[in-house]
Structures are given as structure tokens and as C-alpha cells.
Amino acid sequence: MPISINTNTMATAAALHLDRNSTHFEKSLNRLSSGSKLYNSSDDPGGLAVSMKLSAAINRQSAAITNVQNALSFAQLQDGDIASADKIVNRMSSLRSLYDDVTKSDEDKANYNTEFQSLRVQLFQLTDGRFNGISLFSNADWGSGTVANGDTVTVLTSERGAAGSSISLAKIQLLSAMTIRSAGNATGSMSVGNYVVQTHTDDAALAASAKSTSGDVSLGSFSVDSFILAIQNLATLRAENGAMQARFEFALDHLEQNKVNMEAANGRINDVDIASESTRFARYNILMQAGSAMLAQANMDHSSVAQRLIM
């Protein structure tokens, strides 16, 4: 081949290959160091767009999981207070049975009533339970059917927000469950299956904001049936609460499984395959070193031109 001074084709070609190998080497190094094969947006624009949307959805999924966990905690606190209320009403019913003992004097009955009045106040205080400042129970009146009037809050159980699934969390009517349906009649019905609108009044409820000093609202003014119905009400409320907790647990499990699947999908798009990328890295490293040596060799070949000119 002809020998020229201005143009060194071999050196130019060697420099081109060296530049390309250097670029691939740098990309491979960036992928291995970052763990992502989408280090630059130019690597896979479409895949990067999908990965960004999946990452945002995963973050929302994590937030939704936290919200459902808080709602589950809310329901568990409700259940704890209802369980405590059940213990109090059970003690009240025992006191009512003891009150009917013919061997008891008026002083004995007065002592039973003293404990009953204290338990009424404790029962009322349970209805003011709160979770992070939010009331666990509502003082709204019962309406027809089995759901209290305007007595639910919506818990979103999807990363899509309001457009996704949700659960209605009931702020259980603990106070109404222990209120006699017929005001002024302590033997009235408290059945949980057929509510009518009934405003809470201390003289018609087992719970009271303060101890009663009136004989009209004493242990003897409530029939045994009132306590039996109140216990049935509390059992129904716990069943409703338990069903709500079960639904939250299933929703939480679904969210966590979805998050795992979304992270796996995002990983398949974004995560670098260390094994294959390490192989490429080694390849381009060797090619870059070989290219540097060949470029030096190509530049050295023109040294014969000077020798020929001297001769």
C-alpha cells in the first residue's frame, strides 16, 4: 500500500474503535456502579418511561399500605374498647341479679347501686376513645337498618386513590348500643336489628356522663332484659368490628402482594444483570486496552517515512 504523511488510515481506524470501546466501557461501568441498566435516558427511552411510572405507583402503594395499617389499628382499638364495655356490662348484669336477692337489705342494695353508678361513668368514658385525635365512636343516632346515620369514613385501599377500591370504616355507635330505645322506659328494647332514631339520654342508658343521685335512674330501674340486650348489642358490634378487621387484613395482604409484583416488574425493566454486564465490562476493558496499544502501533508505523527520507 502507498505510504503517505498527511493521512494515517490505520491510526484513524484504531482511534475510532478505541473511542467506541471507551464509550461502551464507560456505560458498562456506570451500569455496574449504579445497579441500573437505564443509567441514561437514551439507553431505553420507552423502558425508562414505564419504569418511572412503576416507581411512582410503588411509592403510592407503600403509602396506601400505611393508610390501611392505620385503619386496622383504628379498628383494633375500637375492638379493645368494646371488649372492655362488655366486661363492664357483664358486671352490671351480675349486680342486677344480686340486687334481686331477697336476703339483701336496702343498705346492701344501695351499695350495689353505688358501684353501678361508678360503672356507668366508666362505660360513658369508653365511648370517648380516640386514635390520633380521631374519635373511635360516634354519638350519632341510629337510623333505620344497621348502619348509623352518616357514621362512616372511607379508607382508600389502592394506589389509584379514589379511583381504586375502598372500604367504609364504621365509627361504631357504642353509646347508642347501650341506650334504651323507648326514652323514659328502662325496660324498653335495645335490639340491634331494628333501630329507630333515638337520642342518647342518661336516664335511658346504661352509660352516663356523671353519677346519678336520683332514685329514678338506679340499678333497680333497669330490668335484667336491658342488660341482656346490651350484651347482645356489644356482641353484634364486636362481630361487625371483626368483619371490618378481616377485610382490612385481606386488603393489606393484597396491597403488599401487588407491591411485590410491581417491584419485580420494575426490576425486570430497570435492574442490571450483573453477570452479563460484568462480562461486557471485561470485554470492553480488554478491547480498550488493545485499541490503545494498536493506536500506538499505527502511529509508530509512520516512523519508516523519516528513515526513507534520510536515505
C-alpha positions in Angstrom: 0.0 0.0 0.0 1.2 3.6 -0.6 2.9 5.4 2.2 1.6 9.0 2.9 2.3 11.6 5.6 -1.0 13.6 5.8 -3.2 10.6 6.2 -2.7 7.6 8.5 -5.7 5.4 7.9 -4.6 2.7 10.3 -4.3 5.2 13.2 -7.6 6.8 12.3 -9.4 3.4 12.3 -7.7 2.4 15.6 -8.7 5.7 17.2 -12.4 5.2 16.1 -12.5 1.7 17.6 -10.8 2.9 20.7 -13.4 5.7 21.1 -16.3 3.3 20.6 -14.9 0.8 23.1 -14.2 3.5 25.6 -17.9 4.7 25.3 -19.2 1.1 25.8 -16.7 0.6 28.7 -18.0 3.8 30.4 -21.6 2.8 30.0 -20.9 -0.6 31.4 -19.1 0.9 34.3 -22.0 3.3 35.1 -24.5 0.4 35.0 -22.5 -1.8 37.3 -21.8 1.1 39.8 -25.5 2.3 39.8 -27.2 -1.2 39.5 -29.4 0.2 36.8 -29.3 -0.5 33.1 -31.2 2.7 32.4 -28.4 5.0 33.7 -29.0 7.4 30.8 -32.4 8.1 29.3 -31.0 7.3 25.8 -30.4 3.7 26.9 -34.1 2.8 26.6 -36.5 5.8 26.4 -39.6 3.6 26.4 -38.4 1.4 29.2 -37.4 4.4 31.3 -40.9 5.9 30.9 -42.5 2.7 32.1 -40.0 2.4 35.0 -40.7 5.9 36.2 -44.5 5.3 36.3 -44.0 2.0 38.1 -41.7 3.6 40.6 -44.3 6.3 41.3 -47.0 3.6 41.7 -44.8 1.6 44.1 -44.4 4.7 46.3 -48.2 5.3 46.3 -48.6 1.6 47.1 -46.4 2.0 50.1 -48.5 5.0 51.3 -51.7 3.0 50.8 -50.3 0.2 52.9 -49.5 2.6 55.7 -53.1 4.0 55.5 -54.7 0.6 55.7 -52.4 -0.4 58.6 -53.5 2.7 60.5 -57.2 1.9 59.7 -56.6 -1.6 61.0 -55.1 -0.1 64.2 -58.2 2.1 64.5 -60.5 -0.9 64.3 -58.4 -2.9 66.8 -58.6 0.0 69.3 -62.4 0.0 68.8 -62.5 -3.7 69.5 -60.5 -3.3 72.7 -62.9 -0.6 74.0 -65.9 -2.7 73.1 -64.4 -5.7 74.9 -63.9 -3.5 78.0 -67.5 -2.3 77.7 -68.7 -5.9 77.6 -66.8 -6.6 80.8 -68.5 -3.6 82.5 -72.0 -4.5 81.3 -71.4 -8.1 82.4 -70.5 -6.8 85.9 -73.6 -4.6 85.8 -75.8 -7.6 85.0 -74.3 -9.5 87.9 -75.0 -6.6 90.2 -78.6 -6.5 88.9 -79.1 -10.2 89.7 -77.6 -9.7 93.2 -79.9 -6.7 93.6 -82.9 -9.1 93.3 -81.6 -11.2 96.2 -84.5 -11.2 98.8 -81.9 -11.6 101.6 -80.4 -8.2 100.8 -81.2 -5.2 102.8 -81.9 -1.7 101.5 -78.3 -0.8 102.6 -76.9 -3.7 100.6 -78.9 -2.7 97.5 -77.6 0.9 97.9 -74.0 -0.4 97.9 -74.7 -2.3 94.7 -76.2 0.9 93.2 -73.1 2.9 94.2 -70.9 0.5 92.2 -73.4 0.6 89.3 -73.3 4.4 89.1 -69.5 4.3 89.0 -69.6 1.7 86.2 -72.0 3.9 84.2 -69.5 6.7 84.2 -66.6 4.4 83.2 -68.8 3.0 80.5 -69.5 6.5 79.2 -65.8 7.4 79.2 -65.1 4.4 77.0 -67.2 5.9 74.3 -64.9 8.9 74.1 -61.9 6.8 72.9 -59.6 8.4 70.3 -56.9 7.4 67.9 -54.5 10.2 67.0 -57.3 12.7 68.0 -59.9 11.0 65.8 -63.0 9.6 67.8 -63.3 5.9 67.7 -67.0 6.0 68.3 -69.8 8.3 67.1 -72.6 9.9 69.1 -74.8 10.0 66.0 -78.3 8.4 66.4 -79.2 5.1 64.9 -81.4 5.2 61.9 -83.4 2.5 60.2 -81.3 -0.5 59.1 -78.0 -1.5 60.6 -75.8 1.5 59.6 -75.8 4.6 61.7 -76.7 7.9 60.0 -73.6 9.5 58.4 -71.4 7.4 60.6 -68.7 6.0 58.2 -65.4 7.2 56.8 -63.8 5.9 53.6 -60.4 4.2 53.7 -58.7 4.1 50.3 -57.1 0.7 49.7 -55.5 1.2 46.3 -52.5 3.2 44.9 -55.1 4.8 42.5 -56.7 6.8 45.3 -60.4 7.4 45.0 -60.4 5.8 41.5 -59.5 2.5 43.1 -61.0 0.2 45.8 -62.1 1.5 49.2 -63.5 0.3 52.5 -66.1 2.1 54.6 -64.9 2.2 58.1 -67.7 2.4 60.6 -67.3 4.7 63.6 -69.3 2.2 65.8 -72.2 3.5 67.8 -71.2 2.2 71.2 -73.2 4.8 73.1 -76.4 4.1 71.2 -75.9 0.3 71.6 -76.4 0.8 75.4 -79.3 3.3 75.2 -82.9 2.2 75.8 -84.9 2.6 72.7 -88.0 3.9 74.5 -86.9 7.1 76.3 -88.1 7.2 79.9 -88.8 3.4 79.9 -85.9 1.5 81.4 -87.4 -1.8 80.3 -87.6 -0.8 76.6 -86.0 -2.6 73.8 -82.3 -2.2 72.8 -82.5 -4.7 69.9 -79.7 -4.1 67.4 -81.6 -5.4 64.4 -84.4 -2.8 64.2 -83.2 0.7 65.1 -85.3 3.8 65.4 -83.8 7.3 65.8 -83.1 7.7 69.5 -81.2 10.5 71.1 -78.9 9.4 74.0 -80.2 10.5 77.4 -78.6 9.5 80.7 -82.0 8.3 82.1 -82.4 5.8 79.3 -78.8 4.5 79.0 -76.5 2.2 80.9 -73.7 4.7 80.3 -73.8 8.2 81.9 -71.6 11.2 81.9 -72.0 11.6 85.7 -73.2 9.5 88.7 -77.0 9.8 89.2 -78.2 10.8 92.6 -81.8 10.3 91.6 -83.7 7.1 92.5 -85.3 7.1 89.1 -82.0 6.0 87.5 -80.8 3.4 89.8 -79.7 -0.2 89.4 -83.2 -1.4 90.1 -84.7 0.9 87.4 -83.2 -1.3 84.7 -84.6 -4.8 84.1 -82.3 -7.8 83.6 -83.5 -7.9 80.0 -81.9 -4.5 79.4 -78.5 -5.9 80.3 -79.1 -9.0 78.2 -80.0 -6.8 75.2 -77.0 -4.5 75.8 -74.6 -7.5 75.9 -76.2 -8.7 72.6 -75.7 -5.3 71.1 -72.0 -5.3 72.2 -71.6 -8.8 70.7 -73.1 -7.6 67.4 -70.8 -4.6 67.4 -67.7 -6.8 68.0 -68.8 -9.0 65.2 -69.2 -6.0 62.9 -65.8 -4.8 64.0 -64.2 -8.2 63.5 -65.6 -8.4 60.0 -64.1 -5.0 59.3 -60.7 -6.0 60.6 -60.8 -9.2 58.4 -61.5 -7.1 55.4 -58.6 -4.7 56.2 -56.3 -7.6 56.7 -57.2 -9.0 53.2 -56.9 -5.6 51.7 -53.4 -5.2 53.3 -52.3 -8.6 52.1 -53.5 -7.7 48.5 -51.6 -4.3 48.6 -48.4 -5.9 49.8 -48.6 -8.6 47.2 -49.2 -6.0 44.5 -46.3 -4.0 45.7 -44.0 -7.1 45.4 -45.2 -7.8 41.9 -44.8 -4.2 40.8 -41.3 -4.0 42.2 -40.4 -7.2 40.3 -41.8 -5.8 37.1 -39.9 -2.6 37.6 -36.7 -4.6 38.4 -37.0 -6.5 35.2 -37.0 -3.2 33.3 -34.5 -1.2 35.3 -32.1 -3.5 37.1 -28.9 -4.5 35.5 -27.9 -8.2 35.1 -24.6 -8.2 37.0 -23.4 -11.4 35.3 -23.9 -10.4 31.7 -22.8 -6.8 32.4 -19.6 -7.9 34.1 -18.8 -10.0 31.0 -19.4 -7.0 28.8 -17.3 -4.8 31.1 -14.4 -7.2 30.9 -14.7 -7.4 27.1 -14.7 -3.7 26.6 -11.9 -3.2 29.1 -9.7 -5.6 27.1 -10.8 -4.1 23.8 -10.0 -0.6 25.0 -6.5 -1.6 26.2 -5.9 -3.4 22.9 -7.2 -0.4 21.0 -4.8 1.9 22.8 -1.9 -0.4 22.0 -2.9 -0.7 18.4 -3.2 3.1 18.1 0.3 3.5 19.4 1.5 0.8 16.9 -0.3 2.5 14.0 1.4 5.8 14.9 4.8 4.1 15.1 4.4 2.7 11.5 5.0 6.2 10.1 8.5 6.4 11.6 9.7 4.5 8.5 8.9 7.6 6.4 11.6 9.5 8.2 14.0 6.7 7.6 13.2 6.6 3.9 13.7 10.4 3.6 17.1 10.3 5.3 18.2 7.5 3.0 
